[in-house]
């Protein structure tokens, strides 16, 4: 998503935000 230093939780939140943006 952004940087490989992100934690899995942050990645999930980012993906969720992206999905919401497209809805």
MODELLER restraints for C-alpha pairs under 7 A, 6 or more apart:
rsr = mdl.restraints
at = mdl.atoms
rsr.add(forms.Gaussian(group=physical.xy_distance, feature=features.Distance(at['CA:1:A'], at['CA:11:A']), mean=6.85, stdev=0.5))
